[in-house]
Amino acid sequence: MDDLTRVDLEIVLPREGFAPDSYRLYGGFGAGECYVLDHGPAGWEVYYSERGTKGGLRVFRTEGEACGYFLDLLRRDPTTRQRR
């Protein structure tokens, strides 16, 4: 999964049924609690946004590493799925 990109995630995440408000692919804190992928000065950041904080911040050298980790986080958290 090291070649996964944000563009790939834009396709994969809706297809797998993730709720759009459970993640952000281009930074920011969202309108509540959500997983965030961002590219900052230190590298590719993945974190959980909660009350304006970056919880569980991890920084990766490559986009592929960050996107793979991001997708894994979402898949392991059942609260990220859309309710039917």
N, C-alpha and C positions, 0 to 999 in steps of 0.2 A: 504493500500500500504506500510505499515511499514516493510514488509518482502521482498520487492523488492531489488535486488542486481545489481551490475555492470554487472554480467554475464547475468542476465535477460535483462538488457538494451541493451546488445550486440545483442540480438535477437529481442526485441521489436522495437527499433529505426529504423532499416532498413525496418522491416515489415510495419511500419506506414508511411514510405516514407520520413524520415528525410534525408536531404543532409549530407553526411559524413563529409563535411568540416564545418558544422554548430555546431559541438560538438566534445569534447574530453572526454573520460571516464577515462583516466589515467594520468591526470595532464598535465602541460605544457601550453603554450600560443597559440599554433596553428599557422597556416600560415595566419593570418588575424583575423577577429572578429569571436568569437565562444563561446559557453557555455562550461564550464569545470567542471568536477567532479574530485576531488582528495582527497586522504587520507593523511593528514599532521599531525604534532605533536599535533596540537590543536584539531583535530577531522576531520570529513568529511567536506570538503570545496566544495561549489558550487559558481561559479562566472562567470562573463562575461569578457572574455579576449579581450581587445582592446588596441592596441599599447603597449603591454607589461605590462598592468596594470590589476589588479583584481577588476573590477567594480562590485558593488552590492554584495560583498563577504558575504556569510552566512556560518556559521559553525554549524554542527550538531553532536550530540553525536553518532548516529547510522547510519550505512550504509543505512538502510531502509528509514529513515527519509530524508536523503540526496538524495537518488535515486528518491523517490516520488516527492520531490520538484523539482529536476532536470527535470524529465519527464513533470511535470506540466508547467515549464518554456518553454520548447520546444513546447509543445502543444499550448500554448497561443501565440507563436510568429510565424506568418505565413511566415516569411522570412526563417525559418529553413527547409521548405519543398523542396523536389527536384522539379526542373522545368521539366515539361513534354513537 
